[in-house]
Amino acid sequence: MSKRPFIPPDKPRSWVIMIISNLMGLAAGALGFIASWLDVPLLLEVSRFLLIACVVIGLLAGVVFVTGALTGRYKGLEARAWQDQVW
């Protein structure tokens, strides 16, 4: 078994939040597809809300990440604990 953490310590927080939000959005979309196929309206609405929330969070984190990357904030980024990592 690998001892590597799921969240990489050498990436900015905005990148990590963007990736995790996108992965959760994929899961919410798949859940919505299944709910639509099984004709479960309440589950469909919940998954739709989750998908929209994930997209909004992912877009905001992506904007922060791209802005930081373009301004050079992430040059020479070192592995740090989550609390100490830059946005």
C-alpha positions as CSV (number, residue, x, y, z in Angstrom):
1,M,0.0,0.0,0.0
2,S,1.3,3.4,-0.9
3,K,2.0,6.0,1.9
4,R,1.4,9.0,-0.4
5,P,-1.4,11.3,0.7
6,F,-4.4,11.8,-1.5
7,I,-4.0,15.5,-1.3
8,P,-0.5,16.4,-2.7
9,P,1.5,18.7,-0.3
10,D,3.3,20.5,-3.1
11,K,0.2,22.0,-4.8
12,P,-1.6,25.2,-3.9
13,R,-4.9,25.0,-2.0
14,S,-6.9,26.5,-4.9
15,W,-5.6,23.7,-7.2
16,V,-6.6,21.0,-4.7
17,I,-10.0,22.5,-4.1
18,M,-10.6,22.8,-7.9
19,I,-9.7,19.2,-8.5
20,I,-11.7,17.7,-5.6
21,S,-14.7,19.9,-6.5
22,N,-14.5,18.7,-10.2
23,L,-14.3,15.0,-9.0
24,M,-17.3,15.5,-6.7
25,G,-19.2,17.2,-9.6
26,L,-18.6,14.2,-11.8
27,A,-20.0,12.0,-9.0
28,A,-23.0,14.3,-8.6
29,G,-23.6,14.3,-12.4
30,A,-23.5,10.5,-12.4
31,L,-25.9,10.3,-9.5
32,G,-28.2,12.7,-11.4
33,F,-28.1,10.6,-14.5
34,I,-29.0,7.5,-12.5
35,A,-31.8,9.4,-10.7
36,S,-33.2,10.5,-14.0
37,W,-33.0,7.1,-15.5
38,L,-34.7,5.6,-12.4
39,D,-37.2,8.5,-12.3
40,V,-36.5,9.6,-8.8
41,P,-37.3,13.3,-8.8
42,L,-36.1,14.2,-5.3
43,L,-32.7,12.6,-5.8
44,L,-32.5,14.3,-9.2
45,E,-33.0,17.7,-7.7
46,V,-30.5,17.0,-4.9
47,S,-27.9,15.8,-7.4
48,R,-28.6,18.9,-9.6
49,F,-28.0,21.2,-6.6
50,L,-24.8,19.4,-5.7
51,L,-23.5,19.6,-9.3
52,I,-24.2,23.3,-9.5
53,A,-22.5,23.9,-6.2
54,C,-19.4,21.9,-7.3
55,V,-19.2,23.8,-10.6
56,V,-19.4,27.1,-8.9
57,I,-16.8,26.2,-6.3
58,G,-14.6,24.6,-8.9
59,L,-14.8,27.7,-11.1
60,L,-13.9,30.1,-8.3
61,A,-11.0,27.9,-7.2
62,G,-9.9,27.7,-10.8
63,V,-9.9,31.5,-11.2
64,V,-7.8,31.8,-8.0
65,F,-5.4,29.2,-9.3
66,V,-5.0,30.6,-12.8
67,T,-4.5,34.1,-11.3
68,G,-1.8,32.9,-9.0
69,A,-0.1,30.9,-11.7
70,L,-0.1,33.9,-14.1
71,T,1.3,36.2,-11.4
72,G,4.1,33.8,-10.5
73,R,2.9,33.1,-6.9
74,Y,3.5,29.4,-7.3
75,K,7.1,29.5,-8.5
76,G,9.4,27.3,-6.4
77,L,6.4,25.9,-4.4
78,E,7.6,23.5,-1.7
79,A,5.8,20.6,0.0
80,R,4.0,21.9,3.1
81,A,1.2,21.0,5.4
82,W,-2.3,22.0,4.2
83,Q,-2.6,24.8,6.7
84,D,0.7,26.4,5.6
85,Q,0.3,26.0,1.8
86,V,-0.4,29.1,-0.4
87,W,-3.7,29.6,-2.1
